[in-house]
Amino acid sequence: DANIFLDTGCALAWIMQTFKVKSGQRIFHDFNNTAMGWALPAAIGAASYEKNKKIICISGDGSFMMNIQELATIKHLKLKLLIIVINNNGYSMIKQTQDQWLNSNYLASSIEGGLGFPNFCEVGNSFGIDSLNINSTNYFETLLRISKGNIKLPLILDVQIDQRWRVTPQVKFGRPNEDPSPLLDRDIFNKEMIIKPIDL
């Protein structure tokens, strides 16, 4: 019955593509504003108001950096909040744009391109918040215990993923929504269309 607060970028796209919302759950996001760093303060507000509700914040590493100081608020108010950081050591949505238009020159979107990130578990621990680095499927039992409410909150899960992962399918600039990339074979696409496709 959790309220789940999502940050923008790939974290939002991946959750919206794959997560099956169950009865009693609600997804919150600042749709059409898509501000990086929105989810953590929003989740804090929810956890402050609904103290007996499960509150989960899912954020990318870039978005988490925008309001990381709010860990002090979480600790001070003793909020029972689960924070999941999807950590790919960079701004993957920006990298995807750089792949498409800028010859994969990851300037200001990667460690190599000048971006820096701390160790989020060390940061969480420094605020007095238990933190766990998830870097393999060996943590499945731990995640089950968390899902059943058998682990003390607040808790940060720093989930390491491959920095090459991108959002697919994706509607590219100039293409209609029904024709996302990677593109279908044109014969299959034209056969499946109910109305005449736009000529590009």
Legacy VTK file of the C-alpha trace (Angstrom):
# vtk DataFile Version 3.0
C-alpha trace
ASCII
DATASET POLYDATA
POINTS 200 float
0.000 0.000 0.000
2.993 2.305 -0.527
3.053 5.821 -1.896
5.948 5.908 -4.370
7.655 9.165 -5.327
9.638 9.137 -8.560
12.326 11.486 -9.776
12.766 12.375 -13.412
15.039 11.031 -16.156
15.689 7.362 -16.794
14.528 6.401 -13.298
11.039 7.659 -14.157
10.993 6.077 -17.612
12.154 2.659 -16.395
9.668 2.552 -13.501
6.756 3.681 -15.688
7.660 1.079 -18.341
7.988 -1.868 -15.972
6.358 -1.333 -12.568
2.926 -2.890 -12.098
0.989 -0.635 -9.727
-1.007 -2.723 -7.273
-4.258 -1.908 -5.505
-3.623 0.617 -2.750
-0.373 1.927 -4.248
0.004 5.406 -5.689
2.695 6.863 -7.937
3.649 10.520 -7.530
5.735 12.571 -9.949
5.830 16.195 -11.039
4.725 15.289 -14.547
5.337 17.914 -17.237
7.684 19.764 -14.899
10.143 16.859 -14.467
12.437 18.723 -12.095
15.535 16.819 -11.005
15.506 16.346 -7.240
11.732 16.643 -6.794
11.105 13.189 -5.325
13.080 13.416 -2.078
11.463 16.582 -0.647
8.063 15.400 -1.889
8.551 12.062 -0.120
9.645 13.900 3.032
6.426 15.911 2.941
4.368 12.752 2.525
6.226 10.884 5.290
5.745 13.868 7.631
1.997 13.891 6.978
1.183 10.169 6.701
3.348 8.680 9.422
1.862 5.171 9.167
2.030 4.957 5.378
4.860 3.259 3.495
6.700 5.986 1.607
9.262 5.105 -1.049
11.462 7.548 -2.942
13.052 6.316 -6.187
15.670 8.643 -7.602
18.536 8.585 -10.048
21.982 9.421 -8.741
21.894 12.804 -10.486
18.506 13.754 -9.066
19.472 12.544 -5.593
22.387 14.976 -5.591
19.995 17.938 -6.002
18.587 17.584 -2.459
20.985 15.265 -0.655
21.168 17.708 2.256
17.586 16.763 3.104
18.925 13.556 4.652
19.454 15.754 7.721
15.710 16.504 7.768
14.860 12.805 7.449
17.135 11.915 10.360
15.985 14.829 12.527
12.279 14.049 12.015
12.864 10.266 12.314
10.942 9.670 9.078
10.361 6.058 8.043
11.355 6.506 4.453
12.889 4.054 1.968
15.155 5.772 -0.556
16.203 3.820 -3.647
18.963 5.446 -5.688
19.356 4.047 -9.209
23.057 4.694 -9.616
24.670 4.596 -13.061
27.414 7.141 -12.307
26.057 9.815 -14.599
23.113 11.446 -16.304
21.922 8.640 -18.544
19.069 10.575 -20.168
21.507 13.322 -21.137
23.980 10.701 -22.362
21.227 9.261 -24.546
20.759 12.658 -26.168
24.535 12.953 -26.556
24.558 9.507 -28.215
21.953 10.676 -30.734
23.194 14.162 -31.561
26.721 14.703 -30.202
28.752 11.628 -31.171
28.557 10.231 -27.608
30.639 13.098 -26.230
29.602 12.756 -22.565
30.669 16.226 -21.464
29.252 17.106 -18.002
27.142 13.919 -17.932
29.751 11.330 -16.904
32.638 10.860 -14.505
35.044 11.089 -17.463
33.262 14.223 -18.660
33.798 16.094 -15.403
30.851 14.942 -13.272
31.525 13.825 -9.706
29.471 11.759 -7.262
30.139 10.801 -3.643
29.734 7.332 -2.170
26.036 7.532 -1.299
26.270 4.866 1.407
29.027 6.819 3.146
26.973 10.017 2.845
23.879 8.284 4.248
25.855 6.803 7.125
27.373 10.205 7.904
23.824 11.507 8.428
23.075 8.524 10.679
20.925 6.775 8.060
21.530 3.093 7.383
22.652 2.566 3.795
23.223 -0.499 1.664
25.076 -0.837 -1.626
23.167 -3.195 -3.962
25.485 -4.434 -6.707
24.319 -7.980 -7.412
21.290 -10.259 -7.202
22.769 -11.721 -3.997
20.783 -9.065 -2.121
17.413 -10.538 -3.111
16.692 -11.897 0.388
17.532 -8.514 1.905
15.167 -6.797 -0.526
12.398 -9.246 0.411
12.893 -8.409 4.091
12.647 -4.710 3.254
9.466 -5.247 1.234
7.897 -7.088 4.179
8.795 -4.280 6.555
11.416 -6.255 8.478
14.218 -3.686 8.215
14.507 -0.432 10.148
13.766 2.793 8.258
14.966 5.255 7.099
17.159 3.299 4.718
19.082 4.151 1.547
19.565 1.484 -1.122
22.319 2.505 -3.538
21.510 0.268 -6.532
24.419 0.015 -8.979
23.460 -0.432 -12.635
25.376 -0.429 -15.905
26.091 3.106 -17.094
25.422 2.036 -20.700
21.714 1.354 -20.070
19.344 3.663 -21.915
15.600 4.211 -22.252
14.065 2.087 -24.998
11.776 2.396 -26.755
12.094 6.154 -27.095
10.314 8.627 -29.334
13.040 10.647 -31.040
12.748 14.294 -31.959
10.671 14.797 -35.110
8.983 11.361 -35.026
5.358 10.632 -34.033
4.579 8.821 -30.756
3.511 5.657 -32.560
6.949 5.273 -34.153
9.517 5.014 -31.336
13.132 3.953 -31.678
14.394 1.307 -32.285
12.249 1.542 -35.388
10.176 -1.410 -36.542
10.749 -2.758 -40.023
8.725 -0.409 -42.272
6.642 -3.247 -43.751
5.602 -4.412 -40.275
5.004 -0.853 -39.091
2.801 0.028 -42.080
0.857 -3.243 -41.769
0.122 -2.664 -38.056
-0.961 0.961 -38.396
-4.729 1.510 -38.174
-4.504 4.926 -39.838
-2.151 6.075 -42.595
1.291 6.843 -41.115
2.764 10.317 -41.320
5.231 10.666 -44.179
8.648 11.602 -42.816
LINES 1 201
200 0 1 2 3 4 5 6 7 8 9 10 11 12 13 14 15 16 17 18 19 20 21 22 23 24 25 26 27 28 29 30 31 32 33 34 35 36 37 38 39 40 41 42 43 44 45 46 47 48 49 50 51 52 53 54 55 56 57 58 59 60 61 62 63 64 65 66 67 68 69 70 71 72 73 74 75 76 77 78 79 80 81 82 83 84 85 86 87 88 89 90 91 92 93 94 95 96 97 98 99 100 101 102 103 104 105 106 107 108 109 110 111 112 113 114 115 116 117 118 119 120 121 122 123 124 125 126 127 128 129 130 131 132 133 134 135 136 137 138 139 140 141 142 143 144 145 146 147 148 149 150 151 152 153 154 155 156 157 158 159 160 161 162 163 164 165 166 167 168 169 170 171 172 173 174 175 176 177 178 179 180 181 182 183 184 185 186 187 188 189 190 191 192 193 194 195 196 197 198 199
